[in-house]
Amino acid sequence: MSRLSVKDRMARSIARRKGEVVLRADFKAMGSPSQISRAIKALIEAGKIVRLGYGI
């Protein structure tokens, strides 16, 4: 059984959510900050998520 990448785990987590807004803090247990950043960027480029703004 292959391990899922950080991006795949994040995409799966987002798909399971009932809400529509996710924060970086929601994924901090899935990898390092740089891994999370790369995965978010990849999900945005793939059109799976949309960045609404910067910061809170």
N, C-alpha and C positions, 0 to 999 in steps of 0.2 A: 504494500500500500504506500503510495507516494504522499509526501507531506505537502500540504497546500502552501503556496507562497503567501506573503503578507498581503499582497494585493487581492488574492483570491479569498483569503479569510475575511478581509475588510468588505469585499463585494458581497460575500455571503451574509455577513452581519448586517449590512445595510438592507439587503433584500428581506431579511426577517423582521425588520423593525416596522412598527405601525406608524411611527412619526415620520416626518419628512426632513427634519433638520438633524444633522450629525455634527459633532465637534471633534477636534483632534483628540481631546481628552478621552473620548469614547474608545479610542483604539490604542491607548498608551501601553496596554498589556500585551499587544500583539507584536511589538518590535521596538527597535530603537527609533528615536526621533527622525533620523535620516531615512530609515526604511519607510516610516509612516509618510513622510513628505514625498518620497518617490512614488509610493503606492497611490497617494491622493492625486498627484500629478498625472499618473497613468490612467486613473479612473476618470479624471476630467477630460483628458485627451480622447479617451474611448467613448465619451458621451454618456457614461453611466451615472455621473453626478455633475452638478453645476455649482460652481463657486458663487455664493451670494454676496460675499464681502470678505474683508480682511479684519481680523481681530474681533473682539466681542465688545 
